Amino acid sequence: MTALKKKSETCEEQLHRMCKAHAEEITEGKISIDKLMESVLDIEWITHNDHKYKAARLLVTFGGPNVWVNLQTNTVDGYWGTDKVHWGFVDNIGLDDYLEEIHGCK
């Protein structure tokens, strides 16, 4: 009896899986803002001309793939080599409101 070999994921498949997982956590409310913010490596602020908050991008994975939670487009954007993935989400955890509030405290 031979064991079946599991086909390994390609980089693009891994990227899809990672982006989808982040998007589903936010959409389904499976993650708290505090828990998500613990994993944020960098925040890119997107502001209006008067420097008031417009949106933000949160870097949540860096090095192998780069994965950003983009509040301007409500997508999780993943980049790995030449692969690009964009997975939509609904902000059901109030992340955009939270980011607007902390931006105002700067």
N, CA, C and O atoms as CSV, one atom per row, in Angstrom:
chain,resi,resn,atom,element,x,y,z
A,1,MET,N,N,0.852,-1.176,0.000
A,1,MET,CA,C,0.000,0.000,0.000
A,1,MET,C,C,0.897,1.238,0.000
A,1,MET,O,O,1.778,1.370,0.850
A,2,THR,N,N,0.679,2.115,-0.924
A,2,THR,CA,C,1.475,3.338,-1.004
A,2,THR,C,C,0.685,4.503,-0.434
A,2,THR,O,O,-0.525,4.619,-0.631
A,3,ALA,N,N,1.388,5.342,0.262
A,3,ALA,CA,C,0.753,6.535,0.830
A,3,ALA,C,C,0.591,7.574,-0.273
A,3,ALA,O,O,1.469,7.756,-1.116
A,4,LEU,N,N,-0.537,8.241,-0.245
A,4,LEU,CA,C,-0.767,9.305,-1.204
A,4,LEU,C,C,0.024,10.535,-0.790
A,4,LEU,O,O,-0.001,10.937,0.373
A,5,LYS,N,N,0.713,11.119,-1.731
A,5,LYS,CA,C,1.460,12.333,-1.448
A,5,LYS,C,C,0.533,13.525,-1.601
A,5,LYS,O,O,-0.179,13.653,-2.597
A,6,LYS,N,N,0.551,14.380,-0.619
A,6,LYS,CA,C,-0.237,15.601,-0.683
A,6,LYS,C,C,0.519,16.609,-1.529
A,6,LYS,O,O,1.697,16.880,-1.297
A,7,LYS,N,N,-0.167,17.151,-2.500
A,7,LYS,CA,C,0.432,18.170,-3.356
A,7,LYS,C,C,0.694,19.412,-2.510
A,7,LYS,O,O,-0.203,19.902,-1.824
A,8,SER,N,N,1.914,19.915,-2.558
A,8,SER,CA,C,2.232,21.104,-1.777
A,8,SER,C,C,1.623,22.336,-2.430
A,8,SER,O,O,1.466,22.405,-3.649
A,9,GLU,N,N,1.283,23.309,-1.585
A,9,GLU,CA,C,0.692,24.553,-2.070
A,9,GLU,C,C,1.719,25.372,-2.831
A,9,GLU,O,O,2.896,25.411,-2.473
A,10,THR,N,N,1.260,26.016,-3.869
A,10,THR,CA,C,2.122,26.973,-4.558
A,10,THR,C,C,2.141,28.262,-3.739
A,10,THR,O,O,1.316,28.446,-2.843
A,11,CYS,N,N,3.063,29.131,-4.041
A,11,CYS,CA,C,3.128,30.436,-3.351
A,11,CYS,C,C,1.823,31.199,-3.552
A,11,CYS,O,O,1.315,31.820,-2.619
A,12,GLU,N,N,1.289,31.153,-4.753
A,12,GLU,CA,C,0.042,31.871,-5.032
A,12,GLU,C,C,-1.120,31.291,-4.223
A,12,GLU,O,O,-1.950,32.040,-3.707
A,13,GLU,N,N,-1.185,29.970,-4.110
A,13,GLU,CA,C,-2.249,29.339,-3.318
A,13,GLU,C,C,-2.120,29.716,-1.841
A,13,GLU,O,O,-3.122,29.982,-1.177
A,14,GLN,N,N,-0.894,29.739,-1.330
A,14,GLN,CA,C,-0.665,30.147,0.061
A,14,GLN,C,C,-1.100,31.595,0.277
A,14,GLN,O,O,-1.714,31.930,1.290
A,15,LEU,N,N,-0.773,32.438,-0.686
A,15,LEU,CA,C,-1.132,33.847,-0.602
A,15,LEU,C,C,-2.651,34.013,-0.594
A,15,LEU,O,O,-3.184,34.791,0.197
A,16,HIS,N,N,-3.350,33.287,-1.468
A,16,HIS,CA,C,-4.823,33.320,-1.484
A,16,HIS,C,C,-5.375,32.892,-0.125
A,16,HIS,O,O,-6.263,33.545,0.423
A,17,ARG,N,N,-4.849,31.802,0.411
A,17,ARG,CA,C,-5.323,31.273,1.689
A,17,ARG,C,C,-5.103,32.284,2.813
A,17,ARG,O,O,-5.991,32.494,3.639
A,18,MET,N,N,-3.932,32.906,2.849
A,18,MET,CA,C,-3.622,33.879,3.899
A,18,MET,C,C,-4.530,35.110,3.814
A,18,MET,O,O,-5.062,35.564,4.826
A,19,CYS,N,N,-4.701,35.641,2.610
A,19,CYS,CA,C,-5.535,36.833,2.430
A,19,CYS,C,C,-6.990,36.534,2.763
A,19,CYS,O,O,-7.663,37.328,3.419
A,20,LYS,N,N,-7.463,35.391,2.308
A,20,LYS,CA,C,-8.847,34.986,2.594
A,20,LYS,C,C,-9.053,34.844,4.099
A,20,LYS,O,O,-10.075,35.285,4.624
A,21,ALA,N,N,-8.099,34.238,4.797
A,21,ALA,CA,C,-8.227,34.040,6.241
A,21,ALA,C,C,-8.314,35.374,6.978
A,21,ALA,O,O,-9.156,35.539,7.861
A,22,HIS,N,N,-7.455,36.322,6.627
A,22,HIS,CA,C,-7.508,37.648,7.263
A,22,HIS,C,C,-8.844,38.323,6.977
A,22,HIS,O,O,-9.456,38.894,7.880
A,23,ALA,N,N,-9.297,38.261,5.739
A,23,ALA,CA,C,-10.567,38.895,5.355
A,23,ALA,C,C,-11.742,38.266,6.096
A,23,ALA,O,O,-12.633,38.979,6.560
A,24,GLU,N,N,-11.754,36.961,6.210
A,24,GLU,CA,C,-12.854,36.277,6.901
A,24,GLU,C,C,-12.860,36.586,8.393
A,24,GLU,O,O,-13.928,36.717,8.991
A,25,GLU,N,N,-11.679,36.704,9.004
A,25,GLU,CA,C,-11.617,37.045,10.429
A,25,GLU,C,C,-12.277,38.395,10.695
A,25,GLU,O,O,-12.995,38.557,11.682
A,26,ILE,N,N,-12.034,39.356,9.818
A,26,ILE,CA,C,-12.608,40.694,9.989
A,26,ILE,C,C,-14.098,40.685,9.667
A,26,ILE,O,O,-14.901,41.231,10.424
A,27,THR,N,N,-14.467,40.073,8.558
A,27,THR,CA,C,-15.866,40.041,8.130
A,27,THR,C,C,-16.744,39.303,9.132
A,27,THR,O,O,-17.848,39.748,9.446
A,28,GLU,N,N,-16.254,38.178,9.631
A,28,GLU,CA,C,-17.051,37.340,10.528
A,28,GLU,C,C,-16.871,37.716,11.996
A,28,GLU,O,O,-17.466,37.089,12.872
A,29,GLY,N,N,-16.055,38.736,12.272
A,29,GLY,CA,C,-15.837,39.173,13.640
A,29,GLY,C,C,-15.118,38.142,14.495
A,29,GLY,O,O,-15.316,38.090,15.708
A,30,LYS,N,N,-14.287,37.323,13.869
A,30,LYS,CA,C,-13.568,36.264,14.591
A,30,LYS,C,C,-12.309,36.779,15.285
A,30,LYS,O,O,-11.639,36.031,15.997
A,31,ILE,N,N,-11.993,38.043,15.080
A,31,ILE,CA,C,-10.798,38.627,15.693
A,31,ILE,C,C,-11.176,39.971,16.295
A,31,ILE,O,O,-11.971,40.718,15.724
A,32,SER,N,N,-10.606,40.268,17.438
A,32,SER,CA,C,-10.854,41.570,18.062
A,32,SER,C,C,-9.862,42.582,17.494
A,32,SER,O,O,-8.821,42.215,16.948
A,33,ILE,N,N,-10.200,43.842,17.633
A,33,ILE,CA,C,-9.285,44.896,17.191
A,33,ILE,C,C,-7.961,44.782,17.937
A,33,ILE,O,O,-6.893,44.905,17.337
A,34,ASP,N,N,-8.033,44.547,19.251
A,34,ASP,CA,C,-6.795,44.432,20.042
A,34,ASP,C,C,-5.910,43.310,19.518
A,34,ASP,O,O,-4.701,43.492,19.371
A,35,LYS,N,N,-6.494,42.161,19.237
A,35,LYS,CA,C,-5.721,41.015,18.755
A,35,LYS,C,C,-5.131,41.314,17.372
A,35,LYS,O,O,-3.973,40.990,17.109
A,36,LEU,N,N,-5.912,41.922,16.503
A,36,LEU,CA,C,-5.411,42.266,15.170
A,36,LEU,C,C,-4.265,43.270,15.273
A,36,LEU,O,O,-3.242,43.116,14.606
A,37,MET,N,N,-4.431,44.290,16.099
A,37,MET,CA,C,-3.414,45.327,16.219
A,37,MET,C,C,-2.114,44.776,16.812
A,37,MET,O,O,-1.045,45.329,16.555
A,38,GLU,N,N,-2.186,43.695,17.603
A,38,GLU,CA,C,-0.970,43.059,18.123
A,38,GLU,C,C,-0.094,42.521,16.995
A,38,GLU,O,O,1.129,42.464,17.121
A,39,SER,N,N,-0.734,42.126,15.889
A,39,SER,CA,C,0.023,41.532,14.776
A,39,SER,C,C,0.425,42.554,13.715
A,39,SER,O,O,1.081,42.198,12.736
A,40,VAL,N,N,0.040,43.816,13.895
A,40,VAL,CA,C,0.355,44.846,12.906
A,40,VAL,C,C,1.825,45.242,13.021
A,40,VAL,O,O,2.308,45.606,14.093
A,41,LEU,N,N,2.518,45.160,11.893
A,41,LEU,CA,C,3.938,45.490,11.844
A,41,LEU,C,C,4.182,46.948,11.479
A,41,LEU,O,O,5.199,47.529,11.857
A,42,ASP,N,N,3.244,47.536,10.741
A,42,ASP,CA,C,3.376,48.936,10.332
A,42,ASP,C,C,2.000,49.461,9.943
A,42,ASP,O,O,1.127,48.704,9.519
A,43,ILE,N,N,1.824,50.760,10.094
A,43,ILE,CA,C,0.589,51.425,9.662
A,43,ILE,C,C,0.963,52.481,8.643
A,43,ILE,O,O,1.822,53.327,8.893
A,44,GLU,N,N,0.314,52.426,7.499
A,44,GLU,CA,C,0.469,53.462,6.481
A,44,GLU,C,C,-0.804,54.299,6.521
A,44,GLU,O,O,-1.883,53.817,6.176
A,45,TRP,N,N,-0.674,55.547,6.940
A,45,TRP,CA,C,-1.826,56.431,7.058
A,45,TRP,C,C,-2.139,57.054,5.703
A,45,TRP,O,O,-1.235,57.478,4.983
A,46,ILE,N,N,-3.402,57.106,5.367
A,46,ILE,CA,C,-3.867,57.765,4.149
A,46,ILE,C,C,-4.728,58.932,4.617
A,46,ILE,O,O,-5.751,58.743,5.275
A,47,THR,N,N,-4.294,60.148,4.266
A,47,THR,CA,C,-4.973,61.329,4.799
A,47,THR,C,C,-5.440,62.248,3.675
A,47,THR,O,O,-4.991,62.159,2.532
A,48,HIS,N,N,-6.354,63.130,4.048
A,48,HIS,CA,C,-6.784,64.198,3.148
A,48,HIS,C,C,-5.698,65.274,3.134
A,48,HIS,O,O,-4.728,65.192,3.887
A,49,ASN,N,N,-5.861,66.259,2.293
A,49,ASN,CA,C,-4.884,67.341,2.172
A,49,ASN,C,C,-4.638,68.057,3.502
A,49,ASN,O,O,-3.534,68.537,3.761
A,50,ASP,N,N,-5.673,68.124,4.341
A,50,ASP,CA,C,-5.530,68.804,5.638
A,50,ASP,C,C,-5.023,67.846,6.732
A,50,ASP,O,O,-5.033,68.191,7.914
A,51,HIS,N,N,-4.587,66.665,6.337
A,51,HIS,CA,C,-4.015,65.638,7.213
A,51,HIS,C,C,-5.043,64.948,8.102
A,51,HIS,O,O,-4.670,64.233,9.033
A,52,LYS,N,N,-6.316,65.149,7.835
A,52,LYS,CA,C,-7.345,64.408,8.561
A,52,LYS,C,C,-7.419,62.995,7.997
A,52,LYS,O,O,-7.154,62.759,6.818
A,53,TYR,N,N,-7.781,62.076,8.859
A,53,TYR,CA,C,-7.836,60.658,8.508
A,53,TYR,C,C,-8.765,60.388,7.327
A,53,TYR,O,O,-9.888,60.891,7.284
A,54,LYS,N,N,-8.302,59.611,6.395
A,54,LYS,CA,C,-9.115,59.131,5.285
A,54,LYS,C,C,-9.217,57.609,5.351
A,54,LYS,O,O,-10.303,57.047,5.208
A,55,ALA,N,N,-8.078,56.942,5.571
A,55,ALA,CA,C,-8.030,55.482,5.650
A,55,ALA,C,C,-6.636,55.082,6.133
A,55,ALA,O,O,-5.798,55.932,6.433
A,56,ALA,N,N,-6.412,53.788,6.200
A,56,ALA,CA,C,-5.093,53.286,6.582
A,56,ALA,C,C,-4.879,51.916,5.959
A,56,ALA,O,O,-5.824,51.214,5.599
A,57,ARG,N,N,-3.607,51.560,5.845
A,57,ARG,CA,C,-3.225,50.200,5.441
A,57,ARG,C,C,-2.389,49.627,6.574
A,57,ARG,O,O,-1.470,50.276,7.073
A,58,LEU,N,N,-2.718,48.403,6.973
A,58,LEU,CA,C,-2.020,47.747,8.071
A,58,LEU,C,C,-1.191,46.599,7.521
A,58,LEU,O,O,-1.730,45.690,6.891
A,59,LEU,N,N,0.104,46.633,7.753
A,59,LEU,CA,C,0.983,45.546,7.334
A,59,LEU,C,C,0.905,44.448,8.383
A,59,LEU,O,O,1.292,44.657,9.532
A,60,VAL,N,N,0.402,43.267,7.990
A,60,VAL,CA,C,0.232,42.174,8.946
A,60,VAL,C,C,1.167,41.002,8.683
A,60,VAL,O,O,1.336,40.145,9.551
A,61,THR,N,N,1.773,40.947,7.509
A,61,THR,CA,C,2.752,39.908,7.192
A,61,THR,C,C,3.826,40.534,6.315
A,61,THR,O,O,3.531,41.294,5.393
A,62,PHE,N,N,5.084,40.200,6.617
A,62,PHE,CA,C,6.191,40.804,5.885
A,62,PHE,C,C,7.309,39.788,5.740
A,62,PHE,O,O,7.562,38.995,6.647
A,63,GLY,N,N,7.967,39.815,4.609
A,63,GLY,CA,C,9.162,38.990,4.443
A,63,GLY,C,C,9.007,37.932,3.373
A,63,GLY,O,O,9.645,38.019,2.325
A,64,GLY,N,N,8.167,36.929,3.616
A,64,GLY,CA,C,7.849,35.951,2.569
A,64,GLY,C,C,6.834,36.640,1.690
A,64,GLY,O,O,7.187,37.279,0.699
A,65,PRO,N,N,5.589,36.511,2.048
A,65,PRO,CA,C,4.609,37.404,1.420
A,65,PRO,C,C,4.492,38.687,2.228
A,65,PRO,O,O,4.806,38.715,3.418
A,66,ASN,N,N,4.043,39.733,1.580
A,66,ASN,CA,C,3.649,40.964,2.259
A,66,ASN,C,C,2.133,41.020,2.180
A,66,ASN,O,O,1.560,40.917,1.096
A,67,VAL,N,N,1.480,41.183,3.328
A,67,VAL,CA,C,0.018,41.225,3.368
A,67,VAL,C,C,-0.403,42.483,4.106
A,67,VAL,O,O,0.035,42.744,5.226
A,68,TRP,N,N,-1.270,43.262,3.450
A,68,TRP,CA,C,-1.796,44.515,3.984
A,68,TRP,C,C,-3.309,44.410,4.145
A,68,TRP,O,O,-3.989,43.886,3.262
A,69,VAL,N,N,-3.840,44.900,5.257
A,69,VAL,CA,C,-5.276,45.104,5.419
A,69,VAL,C,C,-5.510,46.553,5.002
A,69,VAL,O,O,-5.035,47.482,5.656
A,70,ASN,N,N,-6.247,46.733,3.906
A,70,ASN,CA,C,-6.414,48.053,3.303
A,70,ASN,C,C,-7.819,48.574,3.605
A,70,ASN,O,O,-8.807,48.068,3.073
A,71,LEU,N,N,-7.893,49.594,4.467
A,71,LEU,CA,C,-9.189,50.154,4.846
A,71,LEU,C,C,-9.724,51.151,3.832
A,71,LEU,O,O,-10.879,51.567,3.936
A,72,GLN,N,N,-8.926,51.542,2.866
A,72,GLN,CA,C,-9.419,52.437,1.822
A,72,GLN,C,C,-10.263,51.660,0.815
A,72,GLN,O,O,-11.257,52.171,0.299
A,73,THR,N,N,-9.864,50.441,0.546
A,73,THR,CA,C,-10.564,49.611,-0.448
A,73,THR,C,C,-11.315,48.444,0.182
A,73,THR,O,O,-12.010,47.705,-0.515
A,74,ASN,N,N,-11.177,48.273,1.501
A,74,ASN,CA,C,-11.734,47.119,2.215
A,74,ASN,C,C,-11.332,45.810,1.540
A,74,ASN,O,O,-12.159,44.953,1.229
A,75,THR,N,N,-10.021,45.701,1.331
A,75,THR,CA,C,-9.456,44.476,0.787
A,75,THR,C,C,-8.233,44.088,1.616
A,75,THR,O,O,-7.584,44.927,2.239
A,76,VAL,N,N,-7.947,42.798,1.601
A,76,VAL,CA,C,-6.676,42.314,2.118
A,76,VAL,C,C,-5.826,42.088,0.878
A,76,VAL,O,O,-6.176,41.282,0.017
A,77,ASP,N,N,-4.722,42.794,0.790
A,77,ASP,CA,C,-3.874,42.784,-0.396
A,77,ASP,C,C,-2.589,42.015,-0.095
A,77,ASP,O,O,-1.843,42.359,0.822
A,78,GLY,N,N,-2.348,40.973,-0.880
A,78,GLY,CA,C,-1.164,40.165,-0.683
A,78,GLY,C,C,-0.239,40.225,-1.881
A,78,GLY,O,O,-0.689,40.230,-3.027
A,79,TYR,N,N,1.047,40.271,-1.613
A,79,TYR,CA,C,2.072,40.340,-2.666
A,79,TYR,C,C,3.174,39.342,-2.321
A,79,TYR,O,O,3.688,39.326,-1.202
A,80,TRP,N,N,3.526,38.516,-3.296
A,80,TRP,CA,C,4.600,37.549,-3.086
A,80,TRP,C,C,5.269,37.335,-4.436
A,80,TRP,O,O,4.716,36.667,-5.310
A,81,GLY,N,N,6.445,37.896,-4.600
A,81,GLY,CA,C,7.105,37.847,-5.908
A,81,GLY,C,C,6.236,38.573,-6.916
A,81,GLY,O,O,5.927,39.752,-6.744
A,82,THR,N,N,5.841,37.871,-7.968
A,82,THR,CA,C,4.984,38.476,-8.994
A,82,THR,C,C,3.500,38.208,-8.744
A,82,THR,O,O,2.651,38.702,-9.485
A,83,ASP,N,N,3.181,37.433,-7.710
A,83,ASP,CA,C,1.782,37.120,-7.401
A,83,ASP,C,C,1.145,38.260,-6.621
A,83,ASP,O,O,1.761,38.846,-5.730
A,84,LYS,N,N,-0.101,38.565,-6.971
A,84,LYS,CA,C,-0.870,39.600,-6.271
A,84,LYS,C,C,-2.256,39.048,-6.010
A,84,LYS,O,O,-2.866,38.439,-6.888
A,85,VAL,N,N,-2.753,39.263,-4.800
A,85,VAL,CA,C,-4.081,38.800,-4.418
A,85,VAL,C,C,-4.799,39.934,-3.705
A,85,VAL,O,O,-4.206,40.636,-2.886
A,86,HIS,N,N,-6.065,40.110,-4.016
A,86,HIS,CA,C,-6.900,41.105,-3.343
A,86,HIS,C,C,-8.181,40.391,-2.921
A,86,HIS,O,O,-8.918,39.881,-3.765
A,87,TRP,N,N,-8.445,40.357,-1.614
A,87,TRP,CA,C,-9.606,39.655,-1.096
A,87,TRP,C,C,-10.446,40.639,-0.299
A,87,TRP,O,O,-9.955,41.237,0.659
A,88,GLY,N,N,-11.709,40.816,-0.682
A,88,GLY,CA,C,-12.583,41.795,-0.035
A,88,GLY,C,C,-13.037,41.377,1.355
A,88,GLY,O,O,-13.105,40.190,1.673
A,89,PHE,N,N,-13.347,42.373,2.175
A,89,PHE,CA,C,-13.898,42.115,3.502
A,89,PHE,C,C,-14.886,43.206,3.876
A,89,PHE,O,O,-14.905,44.285,3.283
A,90,VAL,N,N,-15.701,42.901,4.869
A,90,VAL,CA,C,-16.620,43.870,5.460
A,90,VAL,C,C,-16.094,44.151,6.859
A,90,VAL,O,O,-15.842,43.222,7.627
A,91,ASP,N,N,-15.929,45.416,7.194
A,91,ASP,CA,C,-15.364,45.799,8.494
A,91,ASP,C,C,-16.430,45.652,9.581
A,91,ASP,O,O,-17.072,46.626,9.973
A,92,ASN,N,N,-16.605,44.434,10.054
A,92,ASN,CA,C,-17.591,44.157,11.096
A,92,ASN,C,C,-17.009,44.227,12.507
A,92,ASN,O,O,-17.674,43.845,13.470
A,93,ILE,N,N,-15.768,44.716,12.636
A,93,ILE,CA,C,-15.164,44.854,13.967
A,93,ILE,C,C,-14.910,46.318,14.326
A,93,ILE,O,O,-14.395,46.602,15.407
A,94,GLY,N,N,-15.259,47.238,13.449
A,94,GLY,CA,C,-15.069,48.666,13.724
A,94,GLY,C,C,-13.629,49.119,13.602
A,94,GLY,O,O,-13.212,50.066,14.269
A,95,LEU,N,N,-12.865,48.444,12.747
A,95,LEU,CA,C,-11.444,48.749,12.605
A,95,LEU,C,C,-11.206,50.149,12.044
A,95,LEU,O,O,-10.332,50.867,12.530
A,96,ASP,N,N,-11.966,50.539,11.039
A,96,ASP,CA,C,-11.785,51.863,10.439
A,96,ASP,C,C,-12.074,52.965,11.458
A,96,ASP,O,O,-11.335,53.946,11.534
A,97,ASP,N,N,-13.144,52.808,12.239
A,97,ASP,CA,C,-13.461,53.798,13.277
A,97,ASP,C,C,-12.351,53.871,14.322
A,97,ASP,O,O,-11.977,54.956,14.768
A,98,TYR,N,N,-11.830,52.710,14.707
A,98,TYR,CA,C,-10.735,52.660,15.680
A,98,TYR,C,C,-9.506,53.392,15.148
A,98,TYR,O,O,-8.894,54.182,15.867
A,99,LEU,N,N,-9.149,53.136,13.908
A,99,LEU,CA,C,-7.969,53.776,13.316
A,99,LEU,C,C,-8.160,55.283,13.186
A,99,LEU,O,O,-7.226,56.055,13.402
A,100,GLU,N,N,-9.367,55.694,12.834
A,100,GLU,CA,C,-9.637,57.139,12.753
A,100,GLU,C,C,-9.460,57.771,14.135
A,100,GLU,O,O,-8.930,58.876,14.253
A,101,GLU,N,N,-9.897,57.079,15.157
A,101,GLU,CA,C,-9.776,57.609,16.515
A,101,GLU,C,C,-8.308,57.707,16.954
A,101,GLU,O,O,-7.898,58.726,17.510
A,102,ILE,N,N,-7.527,56.668,16.710
A,102,ILE,CA,C,-6.128,56.740,17.161
A,102,ILE,C,C,-5.319,57.712,16.300
A,102,ILE,O,O,-4.344,58.290,16.781
A,103,HIS,N,N,-5.708,57.904,15.027
A,103,HIS,CA,C,-5.013,58.885,14.201
A,103,HIS,C,C,-5.239,60.285,14.739
A,103,HIS,O,O,-4.335,61.120,14.698
A,104,GLY,N,N,-6.430,60.549,15.241
A,104,GLY,CA,C,-6.747,61.853,15.807
A,104,GLY,C,C,-5.993,62.162,17.087
A,104,GLY,O,O,-5.896,63.321,17.489
A,105,CYS,N,N,-5.457,61.126,17.730
A,105,CYS,CA,C,-4.719,61.307,18.993
A,105,CYS,C,C,-3.269,61.662,18.751
A,105,CYS,O,O,-2.537,61.930,19.703
A,106,LYS,N,N,-2.835,61.671,17.507
A,106,LYS,CA,C,-1.417,61.945,17.213
A,106,LYS,C,C,-1.121,63.419,17.277
A,106,LYS,O,O,0.018,63.830,17.058
